[in-house]
Amino acid sequence: MRFLVIAARACACIRPALHPRPDWAQDMAGPTPPLPDRLAACLTDLWPLARTQHGTLPPSPPPASPEWLHTAWSLIRPPCQMMETGGDERLDPDPTTRLNRYGTCGHSRPDVLAFSSSTASFPSPLACTAMEAAWFGLMQDLAYQRPSTSMAELRAFVAAHFGADSAGHVVMAASGTDCSLAALALCAMGGATVSTILPGAEETGSGVPMATLGRHFAHRTARGIAVEPGRVIAGFAAHNLCIAIPLRTQDGTLRAEASVQAACAQAVTAALAQGHRVLLYLLDVSKTGLMAPAPDTIRALQALDPARVDVLVDGCQARLTPAHVRAYLAQGWAVMVTGSKFFAGPAFCGALLLPEHWRARLETGALPSGLADYAHQNEWPPLPAAQATLPTGLNSGLVLRWTGARAEMAAFAAVPARARRVRLGRFLSGVEHLLRQCPCVLPVTAASPRRAHQDDTWAGRQSIFSFLILAPGGAGVLDMPRSRLLHRWLQADLSACLPPHKATLAAMACYVGQPVAMTHPQAPGNIAGALRIAASARHAATPQHDPAGFIDSEISKVGLVLDKIALILRHWDSVARHNPAPTLPLAPDTPPQTAFTALRSAPTESKKDA
């Protein structure tokens, strides 16, 4: 019975999936369970569907447990909607397009030209299959009222993949920004005031500077609690500081490394003189692929006062290898990673990897009380400080998203190291050539990462290509507002506002990284918007029968993206008059009997009252 309730409610919650919409669907999609008589009528209507799949069921449905319904009702969602939970409002779908703020959604989009891993990606069919299996597991746990082990398994996977000492050295988090907040909490245990030194603040997540202050960075937390952005989170010091260190000059060129080092040194020295603890960031790498400061600089600054200077590596782009992560952890530096970005898993799956002395703080200290609004116990190491502060519960959306990322990461790891290097190198060289030849873009210089632990892997190359757009008519480069418009129009079907002979190109949904603000003297207001084309793990986990052909096809698709940019620039005024929205995603359609069968058929130790 519980499986039928789960299957029916999940299917009813997918708005466009049922045509015509049966009577039971409105009741099963409601925010609260139907009244007993109405629920009984709904289940009676649905029972023949279940019996066609399982003839051994009795001729009429047994009653559903009111207690179980009250507990389970709000937790039952279809997979694509469950994925949208357990984050902040950036994950919320637009009511018209069903796309989130990144322009993506919870199911696969094979129709798009996808080079946006520096921002967010649609899940691949591989990830969707893994997430659907995880959803069935979560729903079975719910039906049998048994605790889920999913988060513990994912923490163990992340530890094994990146080389952390154990699952007890991993904190799971909804996003890179949530990772920053978790890192500050560990640095600030005991109520210490913290000065965060943040190189390239303009090229990290938009909420990171606020999170480093211990303040709310969105209107809703990952646990769904409404908060006021900018307000100090309970338990964090009110006078934390964030010192931003720019990585570029006023004309957009890279700042000299010595200048960045000197600014970081001055900030660390001043913070220590004020009696603050210091949280010093190392970007590996930024939104445009920059790495700063140099690891040698970080080591020298930490040596000024090792007991009060913590180092946090922002590896949220995940464009580094497990060997690099292990080298950072071995130096006592914490590392933030994600399963999205380079690995192209669903947006909003982050993790903070802890060196031993960070983990040990959880054995005796106390976390800021307000962290309870953001995280559950099972996302943190099972140690006293986390268990005393954080509530029990499960972030089901985070489980699904990390499960999808896990599938992408496993596929990438299965490719031999040399093949990964060759395939990604072929793609990166092809993209570089196209950008140099394109007359409507201005590539932005970014040096390849220089790490203390160097090797000959793919991670030694620049894998994010940033570029400014030359404005129509040759009037400088596009500023941020027009770059955002261009980014949005690339995702949209423009065939209605462009010449008919260009309809095929105009209709293509093209995904590149969201524009990054960058100073430039030829942009209105001196602030340009740099779009980004990035490699992802999928460019290495290619079809085995013809990897070179697949890579060449992807390079050709990059050419089509640049062609669409040129087309929009030539017809800017016409497109602006229409201002089309991004293309609607295809909606999944799972009939209730299919979901019911899958839930019932999976092996389990008991099917009592299910």
N, C-alpha and C positions, 0 to 999 in steps of 0.2 A: 504493500500500500504506500509506504513512504517513497519508494522509487517512482510510483505513478504520480504522486504529488510533486516530487522534484522535477520529473520530466515535463509534466503539464505546465507547472509554473515557469520553468526555464523557457519553454517554447512560447508561452503566452507573452513573456516579457520581450520577445523579439518582435517589435511592432509590425514590420512589413512582411513577416514570414508566413502568416496564415491568411489565405484568401480562398473563399470568404471566411471572415472571422467567426468561429463558432461561439455559441452562447457561453460556454464555460470559460472562454479565454479572458473575458473582461474580469470575471471574478478571480481567476487564478493569477492575474497580473496586478491585482490591487496591492496597496501598501500593507494591508493587514489580512489575515486569513478570513475567508468568507464565514458567515454565520453557519452553525452546524448543519441546519437543514439545507442551506444553499450549497455547502461543500459536499454534502452527501449526494445532492442532485448532480453536481459537476462530475464527481467521481463515478456515478452511475452512468453518465453519458460517455465517460472515457473508458469504462471497464471493458467494453467489447474490443477496443484497440489493443488493450493488454492481452486479452484472451486469444486474439488472433496470433499473437507471438508466443504465448505460453498457454497451451490448451489445458494444462493441468490445474490452472487456477480455478477457484470456485466460481459458480455462476454469478454471484453478486459480490461487490467489494465489502471488506470489513470496515468498521469505523476507524477514522484516523484519531490518533492520540492528541487531545487538545494541548497538553503540556508540550509535546514535541513540536506541534505546529507553531506555538507561540515562540519557542526558542529558535526554530529553524527558518521561519518564514522570510525574515529579512536577509538571511544568508544565502538563499537560493536565487541565483542569477545565472543567465546563460554565460558561457565562457567569455564571449566578446564584451559583455557588460561587466563581468567580474574583473576583467583586466583593467577597467577604467577606475576601479576603486583602489583604496590604499595608497593614494598619492595626494597631491594638492590640486588646485583648480586648473593647473596646466594640462591635466589629463582629461578634463571634462569635455565631452563632445559638443560641438556646435549643434544646436537643435535642428538646423537645416541640413548641413552637410554631413553630420555625424563624425566630423574630423576634430581632433583636439588642437591645441594651440601650435603644435608642431606640424599640423597638416596630415597626421597619420591617424590610424585607428587600430582596432584589435584583431583584424583579420588580414589575410594576405591580399596584395594588390599586384598580380603579375602583369597588369597593363601599364605600370608606370616605369619610367626610366629613372632608376633610383641610384643617386650618388650623394645622399644626404646623411651618411653615417656620422659626420661631425656634429649633427644635430639630433636626428632621430630617423628610424627606419620602420617601414611596415614589416611585420613578422613574415618570414618565409613559410612556404608549405611545411617544411621540416619542423619549424618552431611551432606552427599551428597544431600539427599532429601531436607533438609533445605536450602542448598546453591542454589540448582536449583530453589526453590521457590523464593528466594531472587533475583536471576538473572532475573527471569521473571518480578519481580516487578521493578527492575532497568531498564529493557528494555521497560516496559510500561511507566515509567517516561520519558524515552528518546523519545518514540514515541509521547507522548502527550506534550512534552516540559514543564513538570512540575518539580518543585524542589523536590529532594529526601529528605525524612525525616529519611532515614535508619540509618545514623550515630547518630542522636539525640536519636533514639530509642535504639540503642546499648549502648550509654553512660548511658541512664536511666537504662537499664538492668544491666550493670556492677555495677552501684551505688547500685541498689536494692540487687543484689546477695551478694556483699561483705560488704554492710552496710555503704557505704559512705553517707554523709549527703544529697546529691542530685546529679543529673546529672551534675550540675554546679561545682562539686568537682572531676570531672573525665576528664582526658586527654587520648584520644585514640592514640595509636602509633603503627607503623608497627612491632616493635620488642622490646625486652627488652633493646637492645642497644639504640634504639630511645627513650625509656623511660628515660634512663640515661641522654641523651642529654637534654630532656625536663626538667628533674629535675635540671640539672646544669643551664639551662636558667633561671629558677625561682629563683635559689639561687644567680645568678650573675646579676640580674636586676639592672640597674644603672651602669653597667660596672665594678662591683667589681671583684677583683682577688680572686679566690677560690682555696683552697687546699682541695682536696678530699682524705679522708682516706679510703682506700679500702682493708679491710681484705680479704684474699683468692682471690686476683686478678687472680691467676692462675686457679681458679675454677669458674670464672664467664664467661660471654660471651667474645669471643675473641676480640671484638671491644670495650668493655666497658672501658678499660683504656684510649683509645684514645678519646672516647666520653666524659670522665670526664675532659679532657683537653680543651674541646670545639673545637676539631679538627675533620675533616672529617674521618670517620672510614671505608669507602668503596669507590668504584669508582663511585657509583651512589646512589642518595638519594631516599627516598620513593616516591618523586614526579617525579622521572625519570630524574633528572638533573645530568649531568656528573660533577664529582668533583675530586680533587686530594687528596688521602688519606694522612693524616698527616698535611695538610694545615689548619691553623686557620680559623674557620668559622667566617664570618663577624659579628661583634658586640660582640664577646667573647674576653676576655682579652688574650693577647699573652703569659702571664707568669703564667697561671694557673698551678697548680701542682697536681700530683697524687702520693700519697705515698702508696705503696703496702705493706701490712703486711702479710707475709707468715703464713699459718696455719699448715704446716708440716715441720719437720726437714729434714736434708740432707739424712736420711735413709728412708724417707717416713712415719715415724710414726707421730702421732699427736703432735703438739707443746703444751706444758703445757698452760693451760688457763691463769695462772698468767703472763706468758711470753707474750702472745698475748695482754692482758690488758695493760701491761707496755709499749709495743711498740705503741699501740694506744694512750695512754696517752702522751707519749713523742712527737708523731707526732702532736696531737692536740695542745699541749702547744707551740710547735715551730711555728706552723702556726699562732696561735693567736698573738704570739710575733712579727711576721712579718707584722701584720696588715691585714692578709687575713681573708676572711670569710671561714668557714669550712663546708664541706659537709661530714658527717660521715655515712658510710654505716654499716648496720647490715645485714648480710647474713642469710636468713631464707628460703631456705637453698641453699648450693652450689651445683655444679654439682655432687659431691659425697655424698651429704646429710649432709654436715657439717653446723652447726649454730655458728656464731661468729660475734662480741664478745657477751658476756652475756648481756642481757638487763640491768642488774644493772650497768654494766660498762658504757653502753651507756648513761644512765641517769646521772651518775656521771660526765662524760665528757661534756655533754651538759650543766650541771650546772656551768661549769667554765665560760661560757659567753653565756647565753641563746639567746641573741640578735644576736650573730654572728655564732652560731653553729646550723646548720640544720641537722636533722637525716633523712636518707632515708633507708627504709627497702627493701632489694632486695628479694621479694617473687616470683620471676619469675618462679621458679619451681612449684609454686602454691600448695605446699604440706603443706598447713596450712588452717585453717577453717575460715569462715567469722567472727567467734567470736574473733579469733586471730587478724584478720585485724582490726576489730573495736577497739580492745584494743590498737593497735598501733596508730591508728588515734586519739584516745582519748587522747593520750600523746603528740599529736602535731607532730607525725612523719608521713611523706609521705610513701606510700607503692606502689611498683611496682608489678604487677601481669601479668600473661599471660593466654590466653585461650587455649594455646597448652600445652606442658609439661604434668603435671599430668592429666589435663582434656582431653588430647589426641585430641584436636582440631587441625586444620591445622596449620602448622608452620607460624610464623610471625603474631601474633595478641597479642599486648601488651596494657597495660593500666597503667596509673599513677594516684593513688588515693590521693587526696589532703586534708590535715587538713585545717581548716578554715583560719588560718593565712597565709598559703601558697596561698590559693585561693584569699584572699584579696589583695595580691600583684598585681594581674591582674587588679584591679580597678583603679590604678593610675600610675603604673610604665610602663616601656617599655621593651619588649623582645628584645634579640639580633636580628638584622635584618636578619642575615643568616639563622635563623630558618624558614624563608619563603621558603627556598629550600626543607624543609623536611615535612612540615605539612600544612593542610588547616584549615580555621577558624572553621569548624564544628567539628573538632576533639578536640577542646579546649572549655573551658567554654566561653559562649558568653559575654565576658567582654572587656573593652576598650583596654587593652594591646594586647590581642590576635587579636582583630579585626583590630587594627591599623597596625599590623605587618604581619599577615598571609593572604594569598590570599584566595579567594573563590574557590570552586571546590569540587570534591568528589573523594576519594580514593576507587574506586569500588572494587578493589581486597581486601582491608582491610575489607570492608563491608561483602563480601562473606566469608572470613576466620573467622571473628568474629561471623557471623551467624552460621557457622558450629560449632564453639566452644560453642556458646550459646545452641545449641541442646544437646551437650554432657554434659554441666554443668546442664541443666535442668533435664536430665535423672538421673544424679548423685544425685541431690538435692531431687528428687522424692523418692529415696530409704530411708527408715527409718534409723535414726542414728545408732541404734543397729545393723541393718542388714549390713550397710556399714562397721562398725567396725569388725563384725564377718567374713564377706566375705574377706575383705582385710587382716585381721589377718590370715585367713586360707592360703591365697596365699603367704603372706610373710613368714610364718613359713615353708611352703613347699619349697620355693626357698632357704631359709637359709639352710635347710637340704641338698638339692641337692648340693649346693656349698661346704658345708663342706665335702661331700662324694666324690666330683669330684677330681681325682688325678692329673689333668692337670692345675688346677687353684689355685691361692693363694688369698683368700679373703682379702680385705683391711678393716681394722677396721674403723668404723665410729659410734660415739655415737649417740643415739637417741636425737632429739631436746629437749632442756630444755628452755621453754619459761616462761616469767613472769606470763602469764595467762595459767595455765595448766588445762587440763581436760582429760577425758578418751576416747577421740575420736581416730580415726585411725591416726590422724596427730601426735600423740605422739610416734609413732613407726618409725623406719628407713624404708623408702620405696624405697631407691636406694641402690642396692648392687653392689659395685665396686670390681673388682678382676683383678689381674695380671695373665698373662699366662706364665706357665713354658715353657721355650724354648725347642725345639726338641733336644733330646740327653741329657737333663738335664743340659744344659749350661746356668744357670741363668734364667732370665725372659725376655720376649720380650721387645725390646725397642720401641720407638714411631713409627719409620718407619715400622717395622714388625707388630706392633699392628694395624696400619692403613691398611696394606695389609690384615690381618686376618679379620678385620671388613668388608672390601670390599668383600672378598671372601665368607663370611658368607651370604651375600645378593645374591650371584651368583649361577647359576646352574653349579655344578662341575662334573656332571655325565660323561662328556667326558674325564676327566683326573683322574678319580678314578676307583677302581675295579668295574666291572659290578654288583656284588652282593650288592654293597653299593649305587647303583644308586638312589634309592628312597630318602635316607637320603641326598646324595650329591646334589640332585636337589632342596632341600627345601630352600626357601628364608628366612633367619633368620635375624631379626633386633634387635640389641641391641644398647645401647648408644655409641656414638662415643668415641674413647679413649681419656682419660684425661692424660696429662703429669704429672708424679709423680716421684720424686727422689727415687732412689733405688740402693743400692750398687751392686746388682747382674745384673743390666742392662747395656748393652754397653753404655758408656758415662754417666752412672749413671742416665739416664732418661728413665723410663719405661712408658708404655701406659696401663692405667687401663680401661678395658671395663666395661659396666654397664648394669645390668638387673633391670628394675624398674617396680613397680606397677603403674597402672593408674586408672582413674575413671571407665573405662570400666570393671575392675575387681570387681567393686561393683554393677554397673548397669547390673547385670547378668540376664539371662532368669529366670523369676519368678517361672517356674514350676520345675526347678532343679538347684538352684544356687550352691549347693555343688558339683554336678556333673560337672558343668561348670568350677568351680575353679579347681577341680582336673584335668580336661582336660587341663587347662592352665598350671598347674604345670608340667604335662607330656610333654607339648610342650617345657617348659624350659629345661627339661631333653634332648629333641631332639636337642636343641641348643647346649648344652654342649657336646652331642655326636658328632655333626658336628665339633665343635672345636677340639675334640680329633682326629677325622678323618683327618682333615686338618693337624694337627701337625704330624700325622704318615706319611703323604704323602706330606710333605711340598715342596720338590723339584719338584715333578710332577706338583703340582698345580701352583708353581711359573713359571714353563716353559710355561704353558698355560696362566696364569694370566687373568682369565676370568672376564668379566664385570658383574655388577649386572643384574639380570633378567629384561627383558623389561616388563613394565606394560601393562596391557590390555588396549586397546584404546576404549573410548566410541564412540558410533555410533548413532547419532540422525539424521534421515532423515529430510529434510527441511519441509515437510508437517506436521510432528509431532510437530516441534517447532512452526510453524505458527499457528496450531490449538490451542496449549496451550496459546500462546500469545493472540490470538483473544478471547478465551473463558473465560478468567479471567474477573470478573466483574469490571467495571469502569464507571465513570460518563459520558464519551463522547468517541465516536469512529470516530469523524470527522477527515478525511484525514489520517486515520490510516490504 
